[in-house]
Amino acid sequence: MKVILTTTLALLMTTTTGMAGSVINKDSTSYDIAVNCGGGTSRTSISGGTTKSGYLNSSASKCEVEVKGVGEIEVSGSDDVVIKDGSLEKK
């Protein structure tokens, strides 16, 4: 009985906890990025062909992501942002 309760509790925790979104750069170019999920703007850069895993705030209902030289996109905090062929898309 204890094993069933522990397993059920662990399953509930993983299904209700959101995953923070990532920024995925499929281009070979490096970019400066700015992310605002309601708690101020965070700035960083992303190299070509890399991913910033869990960079967005998973509890945010809205995040504004700006990639310098590419554009801006609005997503939820659990969405992934993909930079591909010089444009942005939500995944």
C-alpha positions in Angstrom: 0.0 0.0 0.0 2.8 2.4 0.8 4.5 1.8 -2.6 1.2 2.5 -4.4 0.7 5.7 -2.5 4.3 6.9 -3.1 4.1 6.0 -6.8 0.7 7.9 -7.2 2.0 10.9 -5.3 5.2 11.0 -7.5 3.1 10.7 -10.7 0.8 13.6 -9.6 3.7 15.8 -8.8 5.3 15.3 -12.3 2.1 15.9 -14.2 1.2 19.1 -12.4 4.6 20.7 -12.4 5.3 22.6 -15.6 8.5 22.4 -17.5 10.3 25.7 -18.1 10.6 26.6 -21.8 13.9 26.6 -23.7 15.4 28.8 -26.4 16.7 26.6 -29.3 19.0 28.1 -31.9 19.0 26.0 -35.1 21.0 28.7 -36.9 24.8 28.7 -37.1 24.8 32.4 -36.0 25.1 33.6 -32.3 22.4 35.9 -31.1 21.8 38.3 -28.1 18.4 37.5 -26.5 16.2 39.3 -24.0 13.5 37.6 -22.1 10.8 39.2 -19.9 8.4 36.8 -18.1 6.9 39.6 -15.9 9.7 39.7 -13.4 12.1 42.0 -15.3 14.2 41.5 -18.3 16.9 38.9 -18.4 19.6 39.3 -21.1 22.0 36.7 -22.4 23.4 35.3 -25.7 23.0 32.0 -27.4 25.6 30.4 -29.7 24.7 28.8 -33.0 23.4 25.3 -32.9 22.8 25.3 -29.1 19.9 25.3 -26.6 19.3 27.3 -23.4 17.3 24.7 -21.6 14.7 25.8 -19.1 15.5 29.5 -19.7 11.8 30.7 -19.6 9.8 30.9 -16.4 7.4 27.8 -16.4 4.8 29.5 -14.2 4.5 32.6 -16.4 1.4 32.9 -18.6 3.2 35.3 -20.9 6.9 35.7 -21.8 8.2 38.2 -24.3 11.4 37.0 -26.1 13.4 39.3 -28.2 16.3 38.0 -30.4 18.4 40.9 -31.6 18.4 41.0 -35.4 15.6 38.4 -35.7 12.5 39.8 -34.0 10.2 39.3 -31.0 7.7 36.6 -30.1 5.2 36.2 -27.2 4.9 32.7 -25.6 3.9 31.1 -22.4 6.7 30.2 -19.9 6.4 26.5 -20.8 6.8 27.0 -24.6 10.0 26.6 -26.4 11.3 29.3 -28.7 13.0 28.1 -31.9 15.4 30.3 -33.9 15.6 28.8 -37.4 16.6 30.4 -40.8 16.6 33.9 -39.2 13.1 33.7 -37.8 11.3 32.8 -34.6 8.7 30.2 -33.9 6.9 28.8 -30.9 7.2 25.0 -30.3 
